[in-house]
Amino acid sequence: MTDKQNANHSPSTTKVPDDWFNPLDEDRGGAETVVRPSLSYWADAWRRLVKNKLAMGGLLFLIFLGLMAIFGPIISPYTVDGQNLPKQNLPPSLEHWFGTDQLGRDVFTRTWYGARISLFVGLMAALIDFFIGVIYGGIAGYKGGRTDSMMMRVIEILYGLPYLLVVILLLVVMGPSLTTIIIALTVTGWVGMARIVRGQVLQIKNYEFVLASKSFGTKTSRIIRKNLLPNTMGPIIVQMTLTVPTAIFAEAFLSFLGLGIQVPYASWGVMASNALGVILSGDWWRLFFPAFFISATMFAFNVLGDGLQDALDPKLRR
């Protein structure tokens, strides 16, 4: 074979067709498309929550509500208790965006001040329920046996008491005030949180990583704090988002009955109580705005809680 023929058959000079197919390249491409960077539990939960448009809408509304509760009374030129009798019962206008009430007070200012009170009561009630319920339920579920049985009997007694009746009795005895409302709402409000945490701890305490911590002699408080609670945060967060609207509605109801926030301060319940019967007189705005924000806030918290429940459920993780 001549040198020219050898050059033509040399592997280094062989031309590969453009449409040449290599199965190994397909395998590599498939592997590249399948392999994705893994997401942490919380990052994956946030990704799924963002896909829930209704829950994100509720979250955005709550962020807007929180900002307006902080800055609304500040940007308003009127005070929450400032009276102007010549301008009583004015409809919404450029001067008074939400109108005025029977004493000439600006409804816009009072609405956002009421949002401060309602959100503060709801968040404080949820936080107190969180601390008491998590500690109580965590100990009951982890200890088990006779300790769990005795602690659950206490919960059953408290759970059997009429919630609103206990709250009203405490308010009558202690006197209506913001502090009394928070105390009254949390006397039995933590029971639901404790039962949820107990159920989660009963499932998790027999997992291998918890048994390994026990075998090394780790203290009970540290096991609950480091091993059990982080794995129960999903249901706890969902329960907290459902506790807040319950407390907000309870505060509005008690203020509507005259057992909550007292004049001259404002809450949505007080505003609704003062506006009772104004629909017939045509002053619809006095009742519309507090009633709207009570309903919208409860709806936003509930859809956010449902969205968080779906996002934090490990069974739905893909």
C-alpha positions in Angstrom: 0.0 0.0 0.0 1.4 3.3 -1.0 2.0 6.3 1.3 -0.9 8.1 -0.2 -3.2 5.2 0.5 -1.9 5.0 4.1 -2.6 8.7 4.6 -6.2 8.3 3.2 -6.8 5.4 5.7 -5.1 7.1 8.7 -7.5 7.5 11.7 -6.3 11.0 12.3 -7.5 12.2 8.9 -10.8 10.2 8.9 -13.7 12.7 8.6 -16.7 12.1 10.9 -20.1 12.8 9.2 -22.2 15.6 10.7 -25.1 13.3 11.4 -23.0 10.7 13.1 -24.8 9.3 16.2 -23.0 8.2 19.4 -25.2 6.5 22.0 -22.8 7.6 24.7 -23.5 11.2 24.0 -27.2 10.6 24.4 -26.5 9.0 27.8 -24.4 11.9 28.9 -27.0 14.4 27.7 -29.7 12.4 29.5 -27.7 12.3 32.7 -27.1 16.1 32.4 -30.8 16.7 32.1 -31.8 14.4 34.9 -29.2 15.5 37.5 -30.3 18.8 39.1 -29.0 20.6 42.1 -30.9 19.3 45.2 -33.0 21.8 47.2 -33.2 21.9 50.9 -36.5 21.2 52.6 -37.3 24.9 53.2 -36.2 26.0 49.7 -38.4 23.3 48.1 -41.3 24.4 50.4 -40.9 28.0 49.3 -40.7 27.0 45.6 -44.0 25.1 46.0 -45.6 27.9 48.0 -44.8 30.4 45.3 -46.6 28.3 42.8 -49.8 28.6 44.9 -51.2 31.9 43.6 -54.0 32.1 46.1 -51.6 31.6 49.1 -49.1 34.2 47.6 -52.0 36.6 47.2 -52.9 36.2 50.9 -49.2 36.7 51.9 -48.9 39.9 49.8 -52.1 41.2 51.3 -50.8 40.5 54.8 -47.5 42.3 54.0 -49.5 45.3 52.7 -51.7 45.2 55.8 -48.7 45.1 58.1 -47.0 48.0 56.4 -50.2 50.1 56.5 -50.7 49.3 60.1 -47.2 50.7 60.8 -47.2 53.7 58.5 -50.9 54.4 57.9 -51.5 56.5 61.1 -48.2 58.2 60.5 -48.9 59.4 56.9 -52.4 60.5 57.9 -52.7 64.2 58.9 -55.4 63.2 61.5 -55.1 61.6 64.9 -57.0 58.5 66.0 -59.0 60.3 68.6 -59.2 63.8 67.0 -62.8 65.0 66.9 -64.3 67.5 64.4 -68.0 67.7 64.9 -68.8 70.0 61.9 -67.4 67.2 59.7 -69.2 64.2 61.2 -70.5 61.4 59.0 -68.8 62.7 55.8 -68.6 60.1 52.9 -65.2 59.1 51.5 -63.5 62.0 49.7 -60.0 63.3 48.8 -59.9 65.0 52.2 -61.0 61.9 54.2 -60.3 58.8 52.1 -62.5 56.5 54.2 -64.9 59.2 55.4 -65.6 60.3 59.0 -67.6 58.8 61.9 -70.3 60.3 64.1 -67.7 62.5 66.0 -65.9 63.7 62.9 -63.0 61.3 63.4 -61.1 60.2 60.3 -62.0 56.6 59.5 -58.8 56.0 57.5 -56.6 56.7 60.5 -58.8 54.7 62.8 -58.9 51.7 60.4 -55.1 51.4 60.3 -54.8 52.0 64.0 -57.3 49.2 64.4 -55.1 47.0 62.2 -52.3 47.6 64.7 -54.4 46.4 67.6 -55.8 43.4 65.7 -52.5 42.2 64.3 -50.8 42.7 67.6 -53.4 40.7 69.5 -53.3 38.0 66.9 -49.5 37.7 66.7 -49.1 37.8 70.5 -51.7 35.1 71.0 -50.1 32.9 68.4 -46.6 33.4 69.9 -47.8 32.6 73.5 -49.7 29.5 72.1 -46.5 28.5 70.4 -44.3 28.6 73.4 -46.7 27.0 75.9 -48.1 24.5 73.4 -44.7 23.4 72.0 -43.2 22.9 75.5 -46.2 21.2 77.0 -46.9 19.0 74.0 -43.2 18.2 73.4 -42.7 17.0 77.0 -45.9 15.0 77.0 -45.1 13.2 73.7 -41.5 12.6 74.5 -42.0 11.3 78.0 -45.0 9.1 77.2 -46.5 6.7 79.7 -48.0 8.0 82.9 -46.6 11.5 82.4 -48.3 11.7 79.0 -51.5 10.4 80.4 -51.6 12.9 83.3 -50.7 15.8 81.0 -53.4 14.9 78.4 -56.1 14.7 81.1 -55.3 18.4 81.9 -55.6 19.2 78.2 -58.9 17.4 77.9 -60.3 19.4 80.9 -59.3 22.7 79.4 -60.5 21.6 75.9 -63.9 20.9 77.3 -64.4 24.4 78.7 -66.3 26.8 76.5 -63.7 29.1 75.0 -65.6 32.3 74.7 -67.2 31.8 78.1 -63.8 31.6 79.8 -62.6 34.7 77.9 -65.6 36.7 78.8 -65.5 35.7 82.5 -61.8 36.7 82.7 -62.5 40.0 81.0 -65.3 40.7 83.4 -63.1 39.8 86.4 -59.9 41.5 85.3 -61.4 44.4 83.4 -61.3 45.1 79.7 -57.8 46.1 78.4 -55.4 45.0 75.7 -53.3 42.9 78.2 -56.4 41.2 79.6 -57.6 40.3 76.1 -54.2 38.6 75.3 -54.2 36.7 78.6 -57.8 35.6 78.1 -57.2 34.4 74.6 -54.2 32.3 75.6 -55.6 30.7 78.7 -57.0 27.8 76.7 -55.8 28.7 73.2 -52.6 26.8 73.5 -54.4 23.4 73.9 -54.7 22.9 70.1 -51.0 23.6 69.6 -50.0 21.2 72.4 -52.1 18.3 70.9 -50.5 18.8 67.4 -47.0 18.9 68.8 -47.6 15.8 71.0 -48.9 13.8 68.0 -45.8 14.8 65.9 -43.4 14.0 68.7 -45.0 10.5 69.3 -44.2 9.7 65.7 -40.7 11.1 65.5 -39.3 10.0 68.9 -38.8 6.4 67.7 -36.7 7.4 64.6 -33.1 6.3 64.5 -31.5 9.7 64.9 -33.5 10.3 68.1 -32.6 6.8 69.5 -29.0 7.5 68.7 -29.1 10.7 70.7 -30.6 8.8 73.6 -27.9 6.2 73.5 -25.2 8.9 73.8 -26.9 10.2 77.0 -28.1 13.5 75.5 -30.4 15.5 77.8 -34.1 15.4 77.2 -34.3 19.2 76.7 -31.6 19.1 74.1 -33.2 16.2 72.2 -36.5 18.0 72.1 -34.8 21.3 71.0 -32.4 19.9 68.5 -34.0 16.7 67.1 -37.7 16.8 67.6 -38.8 20.4 67.2 -37.0 21.1 63.9 -38.9 18.1 62.4 -42.2 19.3 63.6 -42.0 23.0 62.5 -44.1 22.4 59.4 -47.4 21.6 61.3 -46.5 24.2 64.0 -46.2 27.0 61.4 -49.4 26.0 59.8 -51.2 26.0 63.2 -49.8 29.4 64.0 -51.2 30.9 60.8 -54.6 29.6 61.7 -54.3 30.8 65.3 -53.8 34.4 64.3 -57.2 34.9 62.5 -59.0 33.1 65.3 -57.5 35.6 67.8 -58.2 38.6 65.5 -61.9 37.6 65.2 -62.2 36.9 68.9 -60.8 40.4 69.7 -63.1 42.0 67.2 -66.1 40.1 68.7 -65.2 41.1 72.2 -64.6 44.7 71.3 -68.0 44.6 69.5 -69.6 43.5 72.8 -67.8 46.3 74.7 -65.4 44.0 76.5 -62.3 44.7 74.4 -60.5 47.9 73.5 -62.0 50.9 75.1 -62.5 54.4 73.7 -60.9 56.6 72.5 -58.7 53.9 71.1 -59.8 52.1 68.0 -60.0 48.5 66.9 -62.0 46.9 64.0 -64.5 45.5 66.5 -65.0 48.9 68.2 -65.5 50.6 64.9 -68.1 48.0 63.8 -69.9 48.3 67.1 -70.1 52.1 66.8 -71.3 51.8 63.3 -74.1 49.4 64.2 -77.3 50.5 62.5 -75.7 53.1 60.2 -76.7 51.1 57.0 -80.2 52.4 57.4 -79.0 56.0 57.7 -76.8 55.7 54.6 -73.4 56.0 56.4 -72.3 52.7 54.9 -68.5 53.5 55.0 -68.4 53.4 58.8 -69.3 49.7 58.8 -67.9 48.7 55.4 -64.2 49.3 56.1 -63.7 47.5 59.4 -65.9 44.6 58.3 -64.0 44.3 55.0 -60.6 44.2 56.7 -61.7 41.7 59.3 -63.0 39.4 56.6 -60.1 40.0 54.2 -57.5 39.4 57.0 -59.1 36.2 58.1 -59.4 35.0 54.5 -55.7 35.8 53.8 -54.5 34.0 56.9 -56.6 30.9 56.1 -55.5 30.6 52.4 -51.9 31.2 53.5 -52.2 28.4 56.1 -53.7 26.1 53.5 -50.8 26.9 51.1 -48.2 26.4 53.8 -49.8 23.0 54.7 -49.4 21.8 51.1 -45.9 23.3 50.8 -44.5 21.9 54.0 -46.0 18.4 53.6 -43.0 16.1 52.9 -45.3 13.6 51.1 -45.9 16.1 48.3 -42.2 16.8 47.8 -41.0 16.0 44.3 
